[in-house]
């Protein structure tokens, strides 16, 4: 039996957070590709999609409830590792809520992706259309400062400026210890 096929004792979670435009989703897809290439069983959940509605249902804990439901489905199929992306997923209180939604006290690796304001603005301009770009850039600047100040010291900081996605993902995967 290969190491990647062995069942781990505890569930394991990789939380990837960071401002809009830092590359969370892109890095997560590359992490997924790397883990898949070496047959490490895992699932990938984009947290932004768990409570995307109007009016916003945040006060009802919908994202956490949806995460718990999705994770239960993955667990029923034997998955024990999750890669989860969301801007705020590296704040202490949010991590607590996400870990509670996963249950069974998973082993947690948390990564805060960082980049300069100019890099985030350039990336956002490449994907945002319409009138929301400037508002998105400003909100991203404020969130970057908040993330930097409030994410716990034990959360790994990984810079994305001037780096290839494959190199960033390799660093993030290395932090998990999930590779055989």
C-alpha positions in Angstrom: 0.0 0.0 0.0 1.3 3.4 -0.9 1.6 6.1 1.8 -0.9 8.2 0.0 -3.5 5.4 0.2 -3.1 4.9 3.9 -5.9 6.3 6.0 -4.7 9.0 8.3 -5.7 8.9 11.9 -7.1 12.5 12.0 -8.8 14.5 9.4 -6.6 17.2 7.9 -7.5 20.7 6.7 -5.6 23.2 4.7 -7.2 26.7 4.9 -6.0 29.2 2.4 -6.9 32.9 3.1 -5.9 36.3 1.8 -7.2 39.4 0.2 -9.1 39.5 -3.1 -6.6 39.2 -6.0 -3.9 37.5 -4.0 -4.4 34.2 -5.9 -6.2 31.9 -3.4 -8.3 30.1 -5.9 -5.5 29.8 -8.5 -3.1 28.5 -5.9 -5.8 26.1 -4.5 -6.4 24.7 -8.0 -2.6 24.1 -8.4 -2.4 22.5 -4.9 -5.3 20.2 -6.1 -3.4 19.4 -9.3 -0.2 18.6 -7.4 -1.9 16.4 -4.8 -3.9 14.6 -7.5 -0.8 13.9 -9.5 0.7 11.9 -6.6 -2.7 10.4 -5.8 -3.2 12.1 -2.4 -6.9 11.8 -1.7 -8.5 15.2 -0.8 -11.3 17.5 -1.7 -11.2 21.2 -2.6 -14.0 23.6 -1.5 -14.1 27.2 -2.5 -15.6 28.9 0.6 -16.9 32.0 -1.3 -19.5 29.8 -2.9 -21.0 28.5 0.3 -23.1 31.6 1.1 -23.2 33.6 -2.1 -26.7 35.0 -2.0 -28.6 38.3 -1.8 -29.4 39.3 0.8 -26.3 38.0 2.4 -27.1 35.1 4.8 -23.9 35.5 6.9 -25.7 36.0 10.2 -27.3 32.6 9.8 -24.0 30.7 9.6 -24.9 29.3 6.2 -21.3 28.9 5.0 -20.4 26.8 8.0 -23.7 24.8 7.7 -23.0 24.2 4.0 -19.4 23.3 4.7 -20.5 20.7 7.4 -23.0 19.2 4.9 -20.4 19.0 2.1 -17.7 17.6 4.4 -20.1 15.0 5.7 -20.7 13.8 2.1 -17.0 13.7 1.4 -16.3 11.9 4.7 -19.0 9.3 3.8 -16.9 8.6 0.7 -13.7 8.2 2.7 -12.1 11.6 2.3 -10.0 12.8 5.2 -8.2 15.9 3.7 -9.8 19.2 2.7 -8.4 22.2 1.0 -10.6 25.2 1.7 -10.2 28.7 0.4 -11.9 31.9 1.7 -10.6 35.4 2.3 -11.3 35.3 6.1 -10.5 31.6 6.7 -7.3 32.5 8.6 -8.8 34.7 11.3 -8.8 32.9 14.6 -12.6 33.1 15.2 -13.3 32.0 11.6 -10.9 29.1 11.9 -12.7 28.0 15.0 -16.1 28.1 13.2 -14.7 26.2 10.2 -13.0 23.5 12.4 -16.2 23.1 14.3 -18.1 22.6 11.0 -15.6 19.9 10.0 -15.9 18.2 13.4 -13.5 15.5 14.8 -10.8 18.2 15.5 -8.8 18.0 12.2 -5.1 18.7 12.0 -5.0 22.3 10.7 -2.5 24.0 8.4 -3.5 27.7 7.7 -1.9 29.8 5.0 -2.3 33.6 4.5 -1.3 34.5 0.9 0.0 38.0 0.7 0.8 40.5 -2.1 1.4 44.2 -2.7 -1.6 46.5 -3.4 -0.4 47.0 -7.0 -0.2 43.3 -7.7 -3.7 42.7 -6.3 -5.1 45.7 -8.3 -3.6 44.3 -11.5 -4.9 40.8 -10.9 -8.4 42.1 -10.1 -8.5 44.4 -13.2 -7.8 41.2 -15.2 -10.9 39.5 -13.9 -13.4 42.1 -12.7 -15.7 43.7 -15.1 -18.2 46.5 -14.7 -18.5 49.1 -12.0 -17.3 47.2 -8.9 -13.6 47.1 -9.7 -12.5 50.2 -7.7 -14.7 49.3 -4.7 -13.2 45.8 -4.8 -9.6 47.1 -4.9 -10.3 49.4 -1.9 -12.0 46.7 0.1 -9.1 44.4 -0.7 -6.6 47.0 0.7 -8.5 47.2 3.9 -8.8 43.5 4.2 -5.1 42.9 3.6 -4.3 45.2 6.5 -6.8 43.5 8.7 -5.6 40.0 7.8 -2.0 41.0 8.4 -2.8 42.5 11.8 -5.3 39.9 13.0 -4.3 36.5 11.6 -2.6 34.5 14.4 1.2 34.2 14.4 1.0 30.5 13.8 -0.6 31.0 10.4 2.0 30.7 7.6 2.5 33.8 5.5 3.3 33.1 1.8 4.1 35.9 -0.5 2.8 35.7 -4.1 4.4 38.8 -5.7 6.5 38.0 -8.7 6.2 34.2 -8.2 4.9 31.4 -10.4 1.7 29.8 -9.2 3.5 26.4 -9.3 6.2 27.6 -6.9 3.6 29.1 -4.5 1.6 25.9 -4.6 4.7 23.8 -4.0 5.5 25.8 -0.9 1.9 25.6 0.4 1.7 21.8 -0.2 5.1 21.5 1.6 3.6 23.1 4.7 0.9 20.4 4.9 3.2 17.3 5.1 0.7 15.5 2.9 3.1 14.4 0.2 4.3 10.8 0.2 
